[in-house]
Structure formats: structure tokens, C-alpha cells
Amino acid sequence: MSAPGGEEPASVPRWSVPLADVRLPPAAVSAATEVLEGGWLSMGPRVEEFEHAVAERTGSPFAFACSSGTAALKLALAGAGVGPGDEVVMPSLSFVAGANVTRELGAEPVFCDVISEDDLTLSIDSVERSITPQTTAVIAMHYGGVPCAPELVDLAASRGVALIEDAAHAIGASAPPGECGTWGEAGCFSFFANKNLPLGEGGMLVTASDELAEMVRLLRSHGMTTVTWQRHTGHASSYDVLRPGHNMRLDEARAAIGTVLLDELDGWNAARAEHLEALRAGIGPIDGVTMPFARRREGRSANHLAVCLLGEGIDREEVRERMRAAGVQTSVHYPPTHLFSAYRGARADVAVTEAIQERVLTLPLFPHMTAGQRDRVLEALADSLG
């Protein structure tokens, strides 16, 4: 059957080892089915239950389920007062969402560097150089689930700027300041289909700020003082609109799945750690490739990504194509944001990022990976570099 427009649908590769793979436990499927059979689908009691569970897990007074991690970032920046004329400092080696929502709020992204080839988290020195009187916030992204340097907390406080954590990779990660997501004014999690807690779509914002929480509560649902569930249950009969907002709500089915998956998270993250260490050990003898984060800071990683760095002069796309032919899916985390057409010309302090950007390669990693699949990844990588 032809796709809309008369074109044949593209064939999906038959991966022997996909980049990510989701297996929902029966309890999660049952929870979603119960919601679908119950008849109430939009934000309601299951969302509240999920929010309470995340708040309890992270130790945050407030948690707000959102339609995506991107929505959580936009709500966090808006709640922190980011607007026209402001600057937001963020890593370039990150997903484009942070830069996009900054521009949507009328502010300008300022791109900073990672620490080194061995540590792809945010460089404190680069952040400090990038802060100006126009800086309103710093987005600290916990790359691959590895917590950023805790010194970012004191740096942001000393410079009087909001620290917003992009914890899309880092649910379950922690370091001396506490659970990732709780270090600054707000933390933003993603529940996209390839994340450690996969709901397909969705996100969560956590905060300890009463003022930011009230702003997020309004902005998430059109600036309205009550939501549909409150009116459905008779706790309200009307609403006012206090300021312009958006629909950034999460639905009940995904929230029900999320509450169940929270119980699986620690086990899944531990399995990721085991697979990651096995891949690291297997990559050690292979010429032309290394893995970052060999030297560990204090803290617990969520082990979201299996990222390696190819040797200088190696054609990454050729390696990827050879691995694709062997049935092993790869990716790149990330094309640096400052190199995209929309952000060329933005202020950027990114010497290390530019030095490694054509060498970054992401290998498959997921909790139920088998030893055979790990071996397949290593074999394909070695053959592709041979």
C-alpha cells in the first residue's frame, strides 16, 4: 500500500542490535489498559500519582508532568524569568531543544564547551567565561547520564544566574549536591522512547521554588486557574486565565506507565551500567577508538549512552555504514548546536567540542541487551575500523 502522496513507505532496517529497544513489563501494559478502559484520558489522577512518585524519589517539593522534556525546559526557563534581551549559557554538545526554547522565549543561547575528550559534561571554565551581565540562566546538561561537575551550583549562585538542569539523560543519577534535577532552580527530565524511563513522549519538571512552581502550574495549562479534571470532579466550576500559556500537559495513560516503570528504573540503570562496562572492556584492545568517562567523579551515573570517540582522521560515516551493513545501529550524540544553520553566528566558546565533533559515535545500549548482542557490537566496530 502506498503512503499518503503516492510514495512507497520507506523500509525499516532489520537491526540485529538496535540503538535502543523498549520492553514494557506486563504491569505497565495493564496500567495503561486500565486507563484506556476507564474513559478518562487527559491529565487527572494518574498524572498526580506519577508526579507524587517522582517528587518522592527525587526529594523535590514539586513535580510537574509535561508533554515532553522540551516542554519542561521551556517551562523552567520561563519560570526563571528568561525573556527578550537575556542570554542563556548552555553546552553546544547537546540536543537542540535548549537552544530552541531559549530563542522561542526571545532570549539568545550562548554555547560553551565540554571539559575534555574524556569528560563530555559542561566545562566550568567555559561557563564562567561565557557569563555576562545579560546572562539569566545556565543550562547544565548531564551528558549521557553522567552528573555535571557539582561546582556549577556554586558558580551559578555566585554569579546570580538560575541553574536549570537538563536531566533528560539523568533520571536516577546523583552526585554530592543530590539527585540530578534537584541542584538548581529546576530540573527537567525526558521520557522519550529511547530514554531510561521510556513513555514514548513526556517529561517532568521538578523544583523546590514555590514561585517557580506556581508559574509552571499556570503556564503548563493555558494560564488557567483550574484544569478539566478539577471541574469534572466538582472541585471547580469555572476558571480564570492569569497569563498566556500553552498546552504542555501529560496524558493519563503515559503517566500510569511511568508510575510502574519507576519501580523498574534502578534495576534498568544497573543493567545499563553492566553493559556499558562490558563494552568499555571490549573496546580497550581495539585500535582507533576510546570511550570517554574512564576517570570517574564521585556520584552515580544513569548510564544512558554508550558513546565512543573515533581516532583522528577516521571517517565516521564510513564506520557507521559498515556497522549498519552488519545490522548494528549507531547514532551521534550530538551534532553541535552552534553548527546548525539556525544558530551559526551565535556566541560560542567550543574549542574541545569542535575538535571532537566529527569523532563522536554512539553505540547501542539498553537494559535487556544480551551478551551476544554486546559481542556483535564489538565485532562490528572492530571490523569497521580494520
C-alpha positions as CSV (number, residue, x, y, z in Angstrom):
1,M,0.0,0.0,0.0
2,S,1.3,3.4,-0.9
3,A,1.9,6.1,1.7
4,P,-0.1,9.4,1.5
5,G,1.1,11.3,-1.5
6,G,1.6,8.1,-3.5
7,E,5.1,7.3,-2.2
8,E,6.0,3.8,-1.1
9,P,6.8,3.7,2.7
10,A,10.5,3.5,3.5
11,S,11.6,0.1,4.6
12,V,12.8,-0.2,8.2
13,P,16.3,-1.9,8.6
14,R,16.3,-5.2,10.3
15,W,18.7,-4.4,13.1
16,S,20.4,-7.3,14.9
17,V,21.3,-4.8,17.6
18,P,19.2,-1.6,17.6
19,L,20.4,1.6,19.2
20,A,17.6,1.3,21.9
21,D,14.9,-1.2,22.5
22,V,11.8,-0.9,24.7
23,R,10.3,-3.8,26.6
24,L,7.4,-2.8,28.8
25,P,6.6,-5.1,31.7
26,P,3.1,-6.6,31.9
27,A,2.2,-4.3,34.8
28,A,2.9,-1.2,32.7
29,V,0.7,-2.5,29.9
30,S,-2.1,-3.4,32.4
31,A,-1.9,0.1,33.9
32,A,-2.2,1.8,30.5
33,T,-5.1,-0.6,29.6
34,E,-6.9,0.2,32.8
35,V,-6.7,3.9,31.9
36,L,-7.9,3.4,28.4
37,E,-10.9,1.3,29.6
38,G,-11.7,3.8,32.3
39,G,-12.6,6.6,30.0
40,W,-10.6,9.5,31.5
41,L,-7.6,10.1,29.2
42,S,-6.4,13.7,29.8
43,M,-4.5,14.9,32.8
44,G,-6.0,13.7,36.0
45,P,-5.4,11.3,39.0
46,R,-2.8,9.1,37.3
47,V,-0.7,12.2,36.4
48,E,-1.0,13.3,40.0
49,E,0.2,9.9,41.2
50,F,3.1,9.9,38.8
51,E,4.1,13.4,39.9
52,H,4.0,12.4,43.6
53,A,6.1,9.4,42.9
54,V,8.8,11.4,41.1
55,A,8.7,14.1,43.8
56,E,9.2,11.5,46.5
57,R,12.0,9.8,44.6
58,T,14.0,13.0,43.9
59,G,13.2,14.7,47.2
60,S,11.6,17.6,45.4
61,P,8.7,19.5,46.9
62,F,7.1,20.0,43.5
63,A,7.0,17.8,40.3
64,F,5.0,18.7,37.2
65,A,4.4,16.1,34.4
66,C,4.8,17.7,30.9
67,S,4.2,16.7,27.3
68,S,8.0,16.4,26.7
69,G,11.4,17.2,28.1
70,T,11.5,20.1,25.8
71,A,8.3,21.5,27.4
72,A,9.8,21.1,30.8
73,L,12.9,23.1,29.7
74,K,10.7,25.9,28.3
75,L,8.6,26.0,31.4
76,A,11.7,26.1,33.6
77,L,13.3,28.9,31.6
78,A,10.1,30.9,31.5
79,G,9.6,30.3,35.2
80,A,13.1,31.6,35.8
81,G,12.2,34.8,34.1
82,V,14.1,34.3,30.8
83,G,12.9,36.7,28.1
84,P,13.9,39.1,25.4
85,G,17.3,40.6,25.7
86,D,18.5,37.8,28.0
87,E,21.2,35.2,27.4
88,V,21.2,31.5,28.4
89,V,24.5,29.7,28.6
90,M,24.4,26.0,27.6
91,P,26.5,23.3,26.0
92,S,26.7,23.0,22.3
93,L,27.2,19.3,22.5
94,S,23.6,18.7,23.4
95,F,20.2,18.2,21.8
96,V,18.9,21.4,20.2
97,A,15.9,21.7,22.5
98,G,17.5,24.0,24.9
99,A,18.6,26.4,22.2
100,N,15.2,26.3,20.5
101,V,13.2,27.1,23.6
102,T,15.6,29.9,24.5
103,R,15.0,31.5,21.1
104,E,11.2,31.0,21.4
105,L,11.3,33.0,24.7
106,G,13.1,35.8,22.9
107,A,16.5,35.2,24.5
108,E,19.8,34.2,23.0
109,P,21.7,30.9,23.5
110,V,25.4,31.2,24.3
111,F,27.2,28.0,23.6
112,C,30.0,26.7,25.8
113,D,32.4,23.8,25.8
114,V,32.8,20.3,27.4
115,I,35.6,19.6,29.8
116,S,37.8,17.2,27.6
117,E,37.8,14.2,25.4
118,D,37.4,12.1,28.5
119,D,34.6,14.1,30.1
120,L,31.8,15.4,27.8
121,T,30.0,17.3,30.5
122,L,29.9,21.1,30.8
123,S,33.2,22.9,31.4
124,I,33.1,25.2,34.4
125,D,35.8,27.4,33.0
126,S,33.9,27.8,29.7
127,V,30.7,28.6,31.5
128,E,32.4,31.2,33.6
129,R,33.9,32.8,30.5
130,S,30.5,32.9,28.9
131,I,28.5,34.6,31.6
132,T,27.8,38.3,31.0
133,P,25.5,40.8,32.7
134,Q,22.8,39.7,30.2
135,T,23.0,36.0,31.4
136,T,19.8,35.0,33.2
137,A,20.3,31.2,33.3
138,V,22.8,28.3,32.8
139,I,21.5,25.0,31.4
140,A,23.6,22.2,32.9
141,M,23.2,19.1,30.9
142,H,24.1,15.8,32.5
143,Y,25.6,14.2,29.3
144,G,24.9,10.5,28.9
145,G,23.5,10.4,32.5
146,V,26.9,11.4,34.0
147,P,26.4,14.2,36.6
148,C,28.0,17.5,35.8
149,A,30.7,18.9,38.0
150,P,28.9,20.0,41.2
151,E,30.9,23.2,41.3
152,L,28.4,24.6,38.7
153,V,26.0,25.0,41.6
154,D,28.2,27.5,43.4
155,L,29.3,29.2,40.2
156,A,25.7,29.9,39.2
157,A,24.8,31.2,42.7
158,S,27.9,33.4,42.9
159,R,27.1,35.0,39.5
160,G,23.4,35.4,40.4
161,V,22.0,33.3,37.5
162,A,19.5,30.5,37.6
163,L,20.8,26.9,37.2
164,I,18.4,24.8,35.1
165,E,19.3,21.1,34.8
166,D,18.8,19.4,31.6
167,A,18.5,15.9,33.2
168,A,17.0,14.3,30.1
169,H,19.6,11.5,30.4
170,A,19.9,11.5,34.1
171,I,16.9,10.2,35.9
172,G,18.3,8.1,38.8
173,A,21.7,9.8,38.6
174,S,23.2,11.6,41.6
175,A,26.3,13.4,42.9
176,P,27.2,15.2,46.1
177,P,24.6,18.1,45.6
178,G,21.9,15.4,45.5
179,E,19.7,13.7,42.9
180,C,20.2,15.1,39.4
181,G,17.4,17.5,38.8
182,T,17.5,19.0,42.3
183,W,20.7,21.1,42.2
184,G,19.3,24.3,40.9
185,E,16.1,26.3,40.4
186,A,14.6,23.4,38.3
187,G,15.4,20.1,36.8
188,C,14.0,18.7,33.6
189,F,13.6,15.0,32.7
190,S,12.7,13.4,29.4
191,F,10.6,10.3,28.9
192,F,11.1,10.0,25.2
193,A,11.1,6.4,23.8
194,N,14.9,6.0,24.0
195,K,15.3,7.4,27.5
196,N,15.9,5.4,30.7
197,L,12.3,5.7,31.6
198,P,10.6,5.4,28.2
199,L,7.0,6.6,27.8
200,G,7.2,7.4,24.0
201,E,6.7,11.1,24.8
202,G,6.7,13.0,28.1
203,G,8.8,14.9,30.6
204,M,8.8,16.1,34.2
205,L,9.9,19.3,35.8
206,V,11.0,19.3,39.5
207,T,11.6,22.3,41.7
208,A,11.8,23.4,45.3
209,S,10.8,27.0,44.4
210,D,7.2,28.0,45.4
211,E,7.3,30.9,43.0
212,L,8.6,28.9,40.0
213,A,6.1,26.1,40.8
214,E,3.2,28.4,40.7
215,M,4.4,29.9,37.4
216,V,4.8,26.4,35.9
217,R,1.4,25.3,37.1
218,L,-0.2,28.1,35.1
219,L,2.0,28.0,32.0
220,R,1.6,24.3,31.6
221,S,-2.2,24.6,31.0
222,H,-3.0,27.8,29.2
223,G,-2.5,30.1,32.2
224,M,-5.8,28.7,33.6
225,T,-6.5,28.7,37.3
226,T,-8.2,25.2,37.2
227,V,-7.9,22.2,34.9
228,T,-10.5,19.9,33.4
229,W,-10.2,17.2,36.0
230,Q,-11.0,19.6,38.8
231,R,-14.1,20.7,37.0
232,H,-15.1,17.1,36.2
233,T,-14.8,16.1,39.9
234,G,-16.8,19.1,41.1
235,H,-13.9,20.9,42.8
236,A,-14.3,23.8,40.4
237,S,-17.0,25.0,38.1
238,S,-15.1,27.7,36.1
239,Y,-11.7,29.2,35.6
240,D,-9.8,32.4,35.1
241,V,-6.8,32.9,32.8
242,L,-4.0,34.8,34.6
243,R,-1.4,34.9,31.8
244,P,-0.9,33.4,28.3
245,G,0.2,29.8,28.5
246,H,0.3,26.6,26.5
247,N,-0.9,23.0,26.5
248,M,2.1,21.1,27.9
249,R,0.2,18.5,29.8
250,L,0.9,14.8,30.0
251,D,-1.9,12.3,29.5
252,E,-3.2,9.6,31.9
253,A,-2.0,6.5,30.0
254,R,1.6,7.6,29.9
255,A,1.5,8.7,33.5
256,A,0.2,5.3,34.5
257,I,3.0,3.6,32.7
258,G,5.5,6.0,34.2
259,T,4.5,5.2,37.8
260,V,5.0,1.5,37.1
261,L,8.4,2.0,35.4
262,L,9.8,4.0,38.3
263,D,9.9,0.7,40.2
264,E,12.0,-0.8,37.3
265,L,14.3,2.2,37.0
266,D,17.1,1.2,39.4
267,G,17.4,-2.3,38.0
268,W,17.4,-1.0,34.4
269,N,20.1,1.6,35.2
270,A,22.2,-1.1,36.9
271,A,21.8,-3.3,33.8
272,R,22.9,-0.4,31.6
273,A,26.0,0.1,33.8
274,E,26.9,-3.6,33.4
275,H,26.6,-3.5,29.7
276,L,28.5,-0.2,29.5
277,E,31.4,-1.6,31.4
278,A,31.5,-4.7,29.3
279,L,31.5,-2.6,26.1
280,R,34.3,-0.4,27.7
281,A,36.4,-3.5,28.4
282,G,35.8,-4.9,24.9
283,I,36.7,-1.6,23.2
284,G,40.0,-1.3,25.2
285,P,42.0,-3.5,22.8
286,I,40.5,-2.1,19.6
287,D,42.8,0.4,17.8
288,G,41.3,3.7,16.7
289,V,38.6,4.1,19.3
290,T,38.3,5.1,23.0
291,M,35.4,5.6,25.5
292,P,35.0,8.8,27.5
293,F,34.4,8.9,31.2
294,A,37.2,6.4,32.1
295,R,38.0,8.6,35.1
296,R,35.1,8.8,37.4
297,R,33.9,11.7,39.6
298,E,32.1,11.0,42.8
299,G,28.5,10.2,42.1
300,R,26.1,7.7,40.4
301,S,25.6,7.8,36.6
302,A,22.3,6.8,34.9
303,N,24.4,5.2,32.2
304,H,22.1,6.5,29.4
305,L,24.6,6.4,26.5
306,A,27.4,4.2,25.2
307,V,29.5,6.9,23.5
308,C,32.9,6.4,22.0
309,L,35.4,8.6,20.2
310,L,37.0,7.5,17.0
311,G,40.6,8.3,16.3
312,E,41.5,11.4,14.4
313,G,41.2,11.0,10.6
314,I,38.8,8.1,10.8
315,D,35.7,8.6,8.6
316,R,32.8,8.3,11.0
317,E,30.2,7.9,8.3
318,E,32.1,5.0,6.7
319,V,32.3,3.3,10.1
320,R,28.6,3.8,10.6
321,E,27.7,2.5,7.2
322,R,29.8,-0.7,7.8
323,M,28.2,-1.2,11.1
324,R,24.8,-0.7,9.5
325,A,25.6,-3.4,7.0
326,A,26.4,-5.7,9.9
327,G,23.0,-5.0,11.4
328,V,24.2,-2.7,14.2
329,Q,22.5,0.7,14.6
330,T,24.6,3.7,15.7
331,S,23.9,7.4,16.2
332,V,25.7,10.7,17.1
333,H,25.1,12.5,20.3
334,Y,25.2,15.2,19.2
335,P,25.8,17.3,16.2
336,P,26.9,20.5,18.0
337,T,24.1,23.0,18.1
338,H,26.3,26.0,17.2
339,L,26.9,24.4,13.7
340,F,23.2,24.2,12.7
341,S,22.1,26.9,10.2
342,A,19.7,28.4,12.7
343,Y,22.5,29.1,15.3
344,R,25.5,30.0,13.1
345,G,26.9,33.3,14.4
346,A,25.8,32.7,18.0
347,R,28.4,33.3,20.6
348,A,30.3,30.1,21.2
349,D,33.4,29.0,23.3
350,V,33.7,25.5,22.0
351,A,37.3,24.5,21.1
352,V,37.1,21.0,22.6
353,T,33.6,20.4,21.1
354,E,34.8,21.4,17.6
355,A,37.9,19.2,18.0
356,I,35.8,16.0,18.7
357,Q,32.5,16.7,16.9
358,E,33.3,14.5,13.9
359,R,34.6,11.7,16.1
360,V,31.7,11.1,18.4
361,L,29.9,7.8,17.9
362,T,27.0,6.3,19.9
363,L,26.7,2.5,20.2
364,P,23.7,0.5,21.2
365,L,22.8,0.3,24.9
366,F,19.6,-0.9,26.6
367,P,18.8,-2.8,29.8
368,H,17.9,-6.2,28.3
369,M,20.9,-6.3,25.9
370,T,22.3,-9.8,25.7
371,A,26.0,-10.8,25.9
372,G,25.6,-11.9,22.3
373,Q,24.4,-8.5,21.2
374,R,27.3,-6.8,23.0
375,D,29.7,-9.1,21.2
376,R,28.0,-8.3,17.9
377,V,28.5,-4.6,18.5
378,L,32.2,-5.0,19.4
379,E,32.8,-7.3,16.4
380,A,31.1,-4.9,14.0
381,L,33.1,-2.0,15.5
382,A,36.4,-3.8,15.2
383,D,35.7,-4.9,11.6
384,S,34.6,-1.4,10.6
385,L,37.8,0.0,11.9
386,G,40.0,-2.7,10.5
